[in-house]
Amino acid sequence: MIRAAVLPAVGSPLEITGIELPAPGPGQVRVRLAAAGVCHSDLSLSDGTLRVPVPAVLGHEGAGTVVAVGEGVTHVAPGDDVVLNWAPSCGTCHPCSLGEVWLCLDALSGAAAVHARTEDGTALHPGLNVAAFAEETVVAAGCVLPAPEGVPLTDAALLGCAVLTGWGAVHHSARVRAGETVAVFGVGGVGLATLQAARAAGAAAIVAVDVSPEKEALARAAGATEYVVASDTTAKDVRKLTGGHGVDVAVECVGRAVTIRTAWESTRRGGRTTVVGIGGKDQQVSFNALEIFHWGRTLSGCVYGNSDPARDLPILAEHIRAGRLDPGALVTDRITLDDIPAAFDALRAGKGGRALVVF
């Protein structure tokens, strides 16, 4: 019996309870968690913005140590430290055949599987494949990658979502070049990682935008050279900071229609706007045909940083060891499993950066 954070139904409070994990079957790995990040996507699963089978064990960003492996697993062994990969690629679907593994059609096929059971026998699903809000988890072999050497597991946990997404948004999606100007909308865990990545890319000016004035010091420590408290004049304020032109690149990390629209309006003519935030179907963004022609901007979505975790984790590790990225600086609260419901409340209120569950 282990303890886990269970979502009994969409819109219901999380329950910290005991669950029964099965032994790993063929092609599976059992991992003892060292740390797990509390991401806004977990909140989106909880409130129904993102749909998964319930009841479920949430949590998709984590790292730990292999306890046991099932038949056929050869790339990791008991005692190995690993990073959880919530979106493993199948390697054979159409996007995978094009090298776009972050768009794999089968990445979440395991989310409907029975992951564990409650004490009364109720079947539980893994929220985003890996069920990281638990002391231990059993996952498909493709959901674990060797943890980078020299990176503490408490830092490595954040590589599986926040750091990979922020770094990928800058380097793969927006393709920020040295000397360009960047605006990042939303200073949560992913936003802070995006600021660090923009600084590492050599951006000349980096504007952080958030509704909270209290996050300015956090944003500047991550690389922001300017800070704007969101208001009705945000786009004008950003343009004013960039000679009236707007930034070369705007990265939206919130997932709200008004923020996406503001990021677009903050981007210079011919610039790039990348949307990382996950919003609901009710968040409708409007553009007229003339402005699309006139401004010549590029608007693009960004899934999982448009990254290949197997390829990019070693690259991220090099940046961490060189001091260009600092996952630990994203963490504003180190908590226990029992504190996850309160961390969800903080996310709803827009407080803090990343909360990290340390087991």
C-alpha positions in Angstrom: 0.0 0.0 0.0 1.3 3.5 -1.0 -0.2 7.0 -0.7 -1.3 9.0 -3.7 -3.4 12.1 -4.7 -6.5 10.8 -6.3 -9.0 12.8 -8.4 -12.3 11.0 -7.7 -14.3 12.9 -10.3 -13.9 16.0 -12.5 -14.4 19.1 -10.3 -14.0 17.2 -7.1 -11.3 17.9 -4.5 -8.2 15.7 -4.5 -8.1 12.9 -2.0 -4.9 11.8 -0.4 -5.4 8.1 0.1 -3.9 4.7 0.1 -3.8 2.8 -3.2 -2.6 -0.7 -4.3 0.0 -0.8 -7.1 0.4 -3.9 -9.2 3.8 -5.5 -9.9 5.2 -4.2 -13.3 4.1 -6.4 -16.2 5.9 -6.9 -19.5 7.2 -3.6 -20.8 6.5 -1.8 -17.5 8.7 -0.1 -14.9 8.0 0.6 -11.2 9.5 3.9 -9.9 9.8 5.3 -6.4 9.2 9.0 -6.7 11.8 11.5 -5.3 10.0 14.6 -6.4 7.0 15.8 -8.5 6.1 19.2 -9.8 2.6 20.6 -9.5 1.8 21.9 -13.0 -1.2 24.0 -14.2 -2.0 21.1 -16.5 -2.8 19.0 -13.4 -5.3 21.7 -12.4 -6.7 21.6 -15.9 -7.3 17.9 -15.5 -8.9 18.4 -12.2 -11.4 21.1 -13.4 -12.2 19.4 -16.8 -10.4 21.8 -19.1 -8.4 18.7 -20.2 -10.3 15.4 -20.2 -9.0 12.1 -18.9 -10.7 9.0 -17.5 -11.5 9.3 -13.8 -11.0 8.4 -11.0 -7.3 9.1 -11.6 -4.0 9.6 -9.9 -2.7 13.0 -11.2 0.8 14.3 -11.6 2.9 14.2 -14.8 6.2 15.9 -13.9 8.6 13.9 -11.8 11.7 11.9 -11.2 12.7 8.9 -9.0 14.5 5.6 -8.8 13.6 2.4 -10.5 12.3 -0.3 -8.0 11.5 -3.1 -10.5 11.2 -3.7 -14.2 8.9 -6.1 -16.1 9.9 -8.5 -18.9 11.5 -7.0 -21.9 12.7 -3.7 -20.3 16.4 -3.3 -21.0 17.1 0.5 -21.0 16.8 0.9 -17.2 17.3 -1.4 -14.3 16.5 -1.4 -10.5 18.5 1.3 -8.8 18.6 3.6 -11.9 17.5 7.2 -11.5 14.9 8.2 -14.1 12.9 11.2 -15.3 9.2 10.6 -16.1 8.1 11.3 -19.7 4.3 11.8 -19.7 4.0 11.8 -23.5 6.0 8.8 -24.9 6.1 8.6 -28.7 5.1 5.5 -30.5 7.5 6.0 -33.4 5.2 4.8 -36.0 2.2 7.1 -36.4 2.2 9.9 -39.0 3.6 12.7 -36.9 6.3 10.4 -35.5 7.2 9.4 -39.0 7.7 13.1 -39.8 10.0 13.5 -36.7 7.3 15.4 -34.8 7.2 13.1 -31.8 5.6 15.7 -29.6 2.5 15.3 -31.7 2.4 11.5 -31.4 -1.2 10.3 -31.9 -0.7 7.5 -29.4 1.2 9.4 -26.7 -1.7 9.3 -24.3 -3.1 5.9 -25.2 -2.0 4.6 -21.8 -4.1 7.1 -19.9 -7.2 5.0 -20.1 -5.5 1.9 -18.7 -6.1 0.7 -15.1 -3.1 2.0 -13.2 -3.9 1.0 -9.6 -6.8 0.4 -7.3 -8.1 2.0 -4.1 -8.4 0.0 -0.9 -12.0 -0.9 -1.8 -11.0 -2.2 -5.3 -12.0 0.9 -7.4 -9.9 1.0 -10.6 -7.7 4.1 -11.0 -6.3 5.6 -14.2 -3.0 7.5 -14.6 -3.9 11.1 -15.2 -1.3 11.8 -17.9 0.3 8.3 -18.2 2.7 8.5 -15.3 0.6 9.3 -12.1 3.4 11.1 -10.4 1.4 12.3 -7.4 2.1 9.0 -5.6 5.0 7.6 -3.5 5.5 5.0 -6.3 4.1 4.5 -9.7 4.0 1.8 -12.5 4.5 3.1 -16.0 5.2 1.9 -19.5 8.9 1.6 -20.3 8.6 4.5 -22.8 7.6 6.8 -19.9 11.0 6.7 -18.2 14.3 8.2 -19.4 17.6 7.9 -17.6 18.1 10.9 -15.4 21.1 13.1 -16.4 24.2 12.7 -14.4 25.1 15.4 -12.0 21.5 16.8 -11.8 19.7 16.2 -8.4 16.4 14.4 -8.7 14.6 17.4 -7.2 15.8 19.4 -10.2 15.5 16.5 -12.7 11.8 16.2 -11.8 11.2 19.6 -13.5 12.8 18.5 -16.8 9.8 16.4 -17.7 7.5 19.3 -18.2 8.3 22.9 -17.1 11.9 23.1 -18.2 11.5 21.1 -21.4 8.4 23.1 -22.4 9.9 26.5 -21.7 13.2 25.7 -23.3 11.5 24.1 -26.3 9.2 27.0 -26.8 12.2 29.3 -27.1 14.5 27.1 -29.1 12.2 24.8 -31.2 8.9 26.8 -31.6 9.8 30.5 -31.5 13.5 29.9 -32.5 14.8 32.9 -30.6 18.0 34.3 -32.0 20.7 36.1 -30.1 20.0 39.8 -29.9 16.2 39.5 -30.4 13.6 40.9 -27.9 11.2 38.5 -26.1 8.1 38.9 -24.0 6.9 36.1 -21.8 3.3 36.2 -20.6 2.6 34.4 -17.3 5.3 33.9 -14.7 4.5 30.4 -13.4 6.7 27.4 -13.6 6.7 27.2 -17.4 7.0 31.0 -17.7 10.0 31.1 -15.5 11.6 28.3 -17.5 10.9 30.3 -20.7 12.6 33.4 -19.2 15.7 31.3 -18.4 15.7 29.8 -21.9 15.4 33.2 -23.5 18.3 34.5 -21.4 20.4 31.4 -22.4 19.5 32.1 -26.1 21.1 35.5 -25.8 17.9 37.7 -26.1 18.8 41.3 -25.9 15.7 42.4 -23.8 13.3 40.1 -22.0 9.9 41.5 -20.8 8.0 39.4 -18.3 4.2 40.1 -18.0 2.0 38.8 -15.1 -1.0 39.9 -13.2 0.9 39.8 -9.9 3.3 42.6 -8.9 4.8 40.2 -6.3 6.4 38.1 -9.0 8.7 40.8 -10.3 11.8 39.7 -8.3 11.2 36.1 -9.3 11.0 37.0 -13.0 14.1 39.2 -13.0 16.1 36.5 -11.3 15.0 34.2 -14.1 16.2 36.6 -16.8 13.6 39.3 -17.3 15.1 42.7 -18.0 11.7 44.5 -17.7 8.5 43.7 -15.8 5.0 44.7 -16.7 1.9 44.2 -14.5 -0.9 43.1 -16.8 -3.6 45.7 -17.5 -5.7 47.0 -20.3 -2.6 48.8 -21.7 -0.2 45.8 -21.6 0.4 45.6 -25.4 1.1 49.4 -25.5 3.4 49.1 -22.5 5.4 46.3 -24.1 5.7 48.1 -27.4 6.8 51.3 -25.5 9.7 49.2 -23.9 10.8 48.1 -27.4 11.0 51.4 -29.3 7.3 51.3 -30.2 7.8 48.3 -32.5 6.9 45.4 -30.2 9.0 42.3 -29.4 10.4 40.0 -32.0 9.0 37.0 -30.1 6.1 36.7 -27.6 5.5 33.5 -25.7 2.1 33.1 -24.0 2.2 30.7 -21.0 -1.4 31.2 -19.7 -3.9 29.8 -22.1 -6.5 32.6 -22.0 -8.0 34.3 -25.0 -7.2 37.8 -23.7 -3.6 36.9 -23.0 -3.1 35.3 -26.4 -4.6 38.3 -28.1 -2.4 40.7 -26.0 0.7 38.6 -26.8 -0.1 38.9 -30.5 -0.6 42.7 -30.2 2.7 43.0 -28.4 4.6 41.3 -31.2 6.3 43.5 -33.8 5.3 43.5 -37.5 6.7 40.2 -38.9 7.4 38.8 -35.5 6.5 35.5 -33.9 3.8 34.7 -31.3 4.0 31.2 -29.7 1.2 29.9 -27.5 2.3 27.4 -24.8 -0.7 27.9 -22.4 -3.5 25.3 -22.5 -6.9 26.9 -22.6 -10.4 25.6 -22.8 -12.7 25.4 -25.8 -14.6 28.5 -24.5 -11.4 30.6 -24.9 -12.1 32.0 -28.4 -9.5 34.3 -30.0 -10.5 36.6 -32.9 -8.5 38.2 -35.7 -9.6 40.1 -38.7 -8.3 39.3 -42.2 -6.8 42.8 -42.7 -4.6 42.7 -39.6 -3.3 39.3 -40.4 -2.1 40.6 -43.8 -0.9 44.0 -42.4 1.1 42.8 -39.5 2.6 39.7 -41.1 3.0 38.0 -37.7 3.3 34.3 -37.2 1.1 32.6 -34.6 1.9 29.1 -33.6 1.0 26.6 -31.0 3.6 24.7 -29.0 3.0 21.2 -27.6 5.5 19.9 -24.9 8.0 22.5 -26.2 7.9 20.8 -29.6 10.6 18.6 -28.0 11.9 15.1 -28.2 12.6 14.3 -24.6 15.1 11.5 -25.4 17.1 14.0 -27.6 16.7 17.1 -25.5 17.1 16.0 -21.9 20.9 15.5 -22.4 21.1 19.0 -23.9 19.2 20.5 -21.0 21.6 18.7 -18.6 24.5 20.4 -20.3 22.9 23.8 -19.8 22.2 23.0 -16.2 25.8 21.9 -15.5 27.1 25.0 -17.2 24.8 27.2 -15.1 22.7 28.5 -18.0 19.5 26.9 -16.7 18.6 26.4 -13.0 15.5 24.2 -12.5 15.7 24.8 -8.7 15.1 28.5 -9.2 11.6 27.8 -10.6 10.6 26.3 -7.2 8.9 28.7 -4.8 7.4 26.0 -2.5 8.6 22.6 -1.5 5.7 20.6 -0.2 4.5 17.2 0.8 1.9 15.0 -0.9 -0.7 16.3 1.6 -0.1 19.8 0.5 -1.1 19.3 -3.2 -4.7 20.5 -2.7 -3.4 23.8 -1.2 -0.9 24.0 -4.1 -3.9 23.8 -6.5 -5.5 26.7 -4.7 -2.3 28.7 -5.2 -2.4 27.9 -8.9 -6.0 29.1 -9.2 -4.9 32.4 -7.4 -1.9 32.8 -9.7 0.5 32.7 -6.8 4.1 31.5 -6.8 6.2 29.7 -9.4 6.5 25.9 -9.2 5.4 23.9 -6.2 7.5 20.8 -5.8 6.4 17.7 -3.9 9.4 16.2 -2.2 8.9 12.6 -1.1 
